[in-house]
Amino acid sequence: MDFSVTTKTYGGTPEPRRVRVPNRDDVGIVVNPGMNFGMPQSIYCLGIHFPETGECLYYDAKRVRDAEEPAATPG
């Protein structure tokens, strides 16, 4: 799984990675491609900015999916 900040380029200009997280309907933009929290077991998190609310939050990278991916099916 690639946790890079950018996913596509258009004419050499990087496009920000747009993502979705659980329990939120809005799309966020990855602003920090990764940070480890905790010792000795680290949790790898992504810093995400949500333009609609102005929030910047960190989410466990395992729970983040690209905005273009289909929603996960329950169950």
Order of alpha helices (4+ residues) and beta strands (2+ residues): beta-beta-beta-beta-beta-beta-beta
